[in-house]
Amino acid sequence: MYCVKKIQDDLFWVGGSDRRLALFENAFPIPRGVSYNSYLLLDEKTVLFDTVDGAILDNFCENIAHVLDGRDLDYVFVHHMEPDHSSSLERVLRKYPNAKIVTNAKTVTYIKQFFDFENIDEKIVVVKEGETLSTGKHNFAFVLAPMVHWPEVMVSFDTTTGTLFSADAFGTFGAMNGNIFADQVDFEKEWLDDARRYYTNIVGKYGPQVKSLLEKAATLDIKMICPLHGPIWRENIGWYVDKYMKWATYTPEDKAVVIAYGSVYGNTENAMNILACKLGDLGVRNIKMYDVSNTHSSQLVSEAFRASNLVFASITYNNGIFTNMKNVLEDLKNHNIQNRTVALVENGTWGPLANKQMKEIVEGMKNMTILDETVTIKSSLKESQMDTLDSMAKAIYESMK
């Protein structure tokens, strides 16, 4: 049975949600599921904006047929060729063989790699940066957005209504629950963490490219943003764009401390609990602590993008960094994290070596300040080391001013 939502007088949401998928891209946990957004315009020409993942294909096809109500489909705008948005393309074109694909030249290459359409070149309308297409009363301008987050990505802007079809930009993890507009939910409380985790892990590496798209978007009179995942924006758009600009420029959202620790028998964790208490006594608020062995790396990447100050505490393991901690540090480096202040703590019963190796990884990141105050523990923290921990807490506090 169809399940659609009217967005504007002639624009409909025809996507759906998947609450069964455990790992997005087979990598990132999504306990709240994910939505696959697609939109259908009923102008003089009908336009489908992207397709959906095969997991919701049957409902998707029912949605399209219901909204078209006997009309033919004229265009399919393909903004992004990743299979969660394009795997239904072949089914759609078989059902609506007269439809033309509107996309850019690079996407055409990917279409041919993913599919074996007959006479595919005859079905494609290639558009370039700045070109426009009229569907009747609506006029669309096309903007290329390479590496947000694949090389072929583009967005389209309806100059008639001020609607930006933003591909993966401004998306988020999380299934839709009847409220498809961001102003219908408590986005900051219930969605922002997933939005940040989505951005930082999917697109975070490509900050300069995202910044370029945001600068292009700033020249447009945007009244609505229709992303391919998550709620649609029609109010307070500037607030969300500001979040994206912070993430794209690796600017901390919050003056805050995140402590990530790797501990086997609890002694390193105990030291970090004491450090957190000392920071709290100094007036630091909203301290977050994470055990790297039971926290998914995507959560730690997201938190590192949010907070100004990071503490990494690791046991020495096989003469190196604890494996799960090393994975986190490498993941942060791979996602291009920068502009943070870092404190390092190590623990080793006979040969503490983690600080040196953690420092080498952090030094490979851009514009990272590593505090001189470090802590070395041999097996367990002793009363005689409390002054050292005090010094680290004070150094972290002073760096936040």
N, C-alpha and C positions, 0 to 999 in steps of 0.2 A: 504494500500500500504506500502511496506517495506521502512524503512529509516535506513540505516546502514552507518558506517564509517570504512574505512580501517585504522588500526593503525600500523600494521607491515605487512610484506609480506603475512603472513598466520594467522594474528590475526585481528578480527573485533569487533567493538563496535556494539552491537545489543540491547542496552537498549532504554530508552526513557525518556520523561519528563512529569510532571504533573503540569500544571499551574492553575488548578482549585482548588486544595487542599488548604484550608485556614490555617489549623493547622497541623503541622507535629507531629505525635504521639498524635494527638488531644490535643496538649499542646502548641506548639511553632508556632507563626505566621510566615508564609513564603510568603510574598508578591511577591517574585520573583520566587515562585514555587520551585520544587525540581526535580532532575534527579534520575532515578533508572538505574544504570549502570550494564550491563552484557556483557560478552565478549565471543567470540566463536573462537576457534583455529582449523585450518584445518591442522593437522599433519597426520601421518600414522593412528593415532587414533584421533578422533574429541573430543574436550572438550568444554563444556559450563561452564563458570565460574559464578555461582550463577544465580538466576532467578530474577524476578521483582515483584513489587506490582501488585495486580489484576487490578488496575485502567488502566494499559496500556497493559493488557494481550494479546489482539487480535493483536495489532501491534507487540508485542514482538514475538509472534508465527510466524507471517509473516516474521519478520527479520531472525529468525532462519532458516526457510524453504528456504529463498532466499540464505543465505550464504551456507548452506549445499548443495543446488542444487542437491538434490537426494541422497546424502550420508546419512548414518545412523549416529545417535549420539551415541558415545561410552561411554563418561563419563560426569557426572555433578559434578563439584567440589562445595561442599557446605561449604563456609567459615563461614557463619553466618545464624542462623535460624530465626532471627526476620522476621515477615511476609512481611515487605516491600521488602525483598530479597528472600523470600522462598514461598510466597503464590501461586506462579505459578508452583511450583515443581510438583504437582500432574498432572496438565495438560500436562506438558512436558513429564513426564514419561508415560502417557497414549499414547501420540503420538509417543514416541520413547521407546517402551517397552524393548529393548535390552540394554538401557543405564544403566551403573553402577553409583551409587552415591559414590563419594570419599569424605570422611570426617573423623572426629575423633569420639571416642567412646561416648563422652558426647553429641555430636550433634545427634547421633543415638537415644538417649533417647528423645530428643526434637522432632525429626521427628515422632516418634511413638505417642507423645502427640498431635501433631498438625494434623496428618493424620492417615488414616486407610488403608494403602497400603496392598495388599495381597502379601505374601511371601517377605516382605520387607528385611528381613535379607539376602536373596539371591541376592539382588540388591546392597548391600553395600560393599564397600572396605574400611576397617578401617585403617587409617594411624596414626602414632604416631610422636611425636616431633623428627625431624631430619631424618625421613624416606624419601625415594625418590620414584618417579614413572616416568617411561619413556613412552612417547607417540609416540616415533619415534626419530626425531632429537631433540626434546625438552625433558629436564629432569627437574622435579619439586621436590623441597625440601619443607617440611612442617614444619611450626613453630607455636606452640600454643601461643595464645594471650588472655588468660582468662581475663575477665572484661574489654575488649576494644571493646564493652562495655557489652557483655553478657558473662557468664562463659564458653561457648563452642567455642568462637571465635578462628579461626586459620587464618593464612595467608599462601600463597604459593609463592615460588620464582622460577622462570624459570631461571635456571643456564645457559641456552644456550644464552638467550638474555638479561639477567639482569633485567627482568621484575618482579616487586613485585605486586602481587594481594593482596591488603592490607585490604580487608573487609571494615569496617566503618572508619578505620584509614585514615587520610589525606582527608576525605570527607568534604563536605560543603553543605549548603543550596543553592538553586538557580537552575533554569532550564537551560538546555543546549540551546544555540542559534546558532547552526551551527558550532561554534568553540569549539571543544572538548578538545583541548590541552591548558594547562594553559599559555603557551607562546604565544597563539593567542589572548589573552585578556589582559586587564590591571588588572591583578589579585590583586595587592596591593590596587588599588583604588576602583575596582568594586566588588571584591569577598572576600577580607580579612576579612571584618567585619562579613560577613555571615559565613566564615570558622571558625572564632573565636567563634561566637555565637553557631555554631553547635558543635564545640569541647567542649566548656565550659559547655554547658547545657546537652549534651548527654554523654560525657566521663569525664568531669572535675573532678568529684568526685574520679576518679580512677587514679590519677596522678602516683603513684608508679608502677602500672601495665603498664601504657603507657610508662613510662621511661624504664621499663624492655624490652618492645618490641623495643623501639628505640635503646637500647644498643645491642640487637640481630641484628637489622637491620644494625647497624654500621659495623658489620663484613662482610656484603654482598656488592658486587660490583653492586649497584643498578643503572640502567640506565633509568628505567621508573617505575612509580608508577601508577597502575590502581586501583583507589578507587571505592567504590560502590555508591558514590554520588559525583557529581561535576567533574571538569576538570581533565584530565590525565596529569601527570607530566613527562616531558622528558628533560627539561632544568632547571637549577637553583634549583635543588632538595634540595641542602644543605640549601638554604634560608628557604624553607618551613619546613624542618626537624628541623632547629634551632627554628622556631616559636613553633613547637610542643614540643621541649625540654623545652622551657621557660614555656609554659602552663602546662606541666607535672610536672615541679618542682616548680610551683607557683611563678615563677620569673616575676616581672613586665616587660612588654615590653617597657613601656615608663615612664620616670619621668614626671608624669602628675597628675593633680587633677581632680577628678570626684566628683561633688556635687549632692547628691540625697536628695530631700526635700519633706516633706509632709505638705501641707498648705491648710487650708480650706478657709480662707477669704483674703489671700494674704500677711499677715504680716510676716510670716516665709519666704515666697518666697522673699519678699522685703529685708529681712536681708541677705539672701543668694546672692542676686544680689549685695548688697553692699560688702559682703565678696569677691565675685568673682572679683569685680573691684579693691579692695585692693590687691588681689593676682596679678592681672594684672599689677598694678602699681609697684609691687615689681619685676616684670620681669617674672612671671610664664606665660608660653605660652600654648595655646590649652586647656584651661579650658573647661570642659564639665559640663552642668547642666541638671538635669532631675527631672521632677515632677513625683513622684512615683505613682500618681493616673492616669496618662495617658501614662506611659511608661511601656511596658511589662517587667515583671521581668527577662525574658531571656536576654533582652538587658542590664539590669543593672548587671546581673551576668557576661556577656561578658565584659562589661566595667571595672568591678572590677578586672577581670583577666588581663586586659590591663594596668591599671594605678597603680602607686605606692602609691598614696595618696587618701583617701576616706573621704568625709565629709558627715555625716548623720545628717539631721536637721528635727526634728519631733515636731509637736504639741503633747500635752498631750490629750489623747482621752479615755474616760471611765477609767480614772485613770491609763492609760497605754500608750503604744506607739500607734501612729496613725496606724490603721489596715493595710493599704497598705505598710507602712514603715516596720512594723513588719514582714509582709510576705516577703519583700525583704531581710531583715536581716536573717530570718530563711532559705531562699533559698540559700543565700551565705554560711551559715554555713553548709547546707546539701550538697553543692558542694565543701566543703573542702577548701574554700579560706583561704589563709594564707600569711604571710610575707608582710603585708601592714601596713601603718601608717594611723591612723584614728583620726578624730576630730569630736566632738559631740556638737550639738546645740539643745536646747529644747525651747518650748514655751508653756505657760499655763497661762490662765487668773487668776485662783484662786489656782491652785496647780500643778505647773510644775513638772512632775515625769518621763518624757521620758528618760532623760540622764541616770539615774540610771539603768533603765531597758534595754536601748540600750547597755550600758556598759557591763551588765551581759551577753548579747548574744554575743557581740564581744569577751569578755574574754573567751568564750567557743570555740573560733577558735584558731588555732595554730599560735604562733609567731606573734601576732598582737600587734603593738605599739599604745597605746591610749595616745594622747597628754594630758598633764595636763591642758592646756588651753581649757576651755569649755565656752560656752555662754548660759546663761539662760535669756529668754525674758518673760516678763509678758505682754501679749497682743500685744504690738508693740515695736519695737526698739526705744530707746530714745538717744538723743545726748550724754547723760552722759555715754552710753555704748559703744561709738565708740572706746574708748581706749581698751576695752575688745576685740572688734572685730579686732582691729589693732594687739593686742597681739596674737590672734589666727592666723591671716594671716602671721605674722612674724614667728610663730612657725612652721607652715606648710612649709613656704619657706625654713627655716633653715633645716628642716628634709629632704628636697629634695636634699641637697648638697652632 
